[in-house]
Amino acid sequence: MYKAKINITLRKSILDPKGKAARSALHNLGLDEARDVRIGKFVEMDIEAANDDEAYKLADEACSKLLANEVMEDYRILIEKA
């Protein structure tokens, strides 16, 4: 059993209105050091697979078919033994 930890973020070239609003709110709270805030998604998924490579391939397929919009989003997958 493996656990996939997936971070999905908007590509740098895509405007992030949620991130911009969060940055503004942080500045209103006096946290002026906050820069370039980006909001994304985090997905954890348990995967039954024979090895790390197979688990990664399954997580990658899940991202490309459903979890991420590859036109607008990038994703990073970390596979751990559960």
Helices and strands as residue ranges (DSSP letters): E 2-10, H 17-28, E 40-47, H 52-62, I 63-67, E 73-81
